[in-house]
């Protein structure tokens, strides 16, 4: 309907792209929560490898966390752009 009253393609696509970014960010946060829960489970047990080596678990560095969130947002935006491109003809 917006296209019929003169809206630009980007004006129509923008809400869907933002929604894709939000869903991608939520997916990235969900993945981080799963990783954190696994980290907490294994770190709490302090796994002793054959009684010789004690493994010290360290959670992901900040760069990896930001990269994971960025990838989630990028995939969400890319997916929404592909989906919206089907319905918007130029």
Secondary structure, DSSP 8 states (H G I E B T S, - for coil): -TGGGT--HHHHHHHHHHHHHHHHHHHHHHHHHHHHHHHHHHHHHT-EETTTEE-------HHHHHHHHHHHHHHHHHHHHHHHHHH---
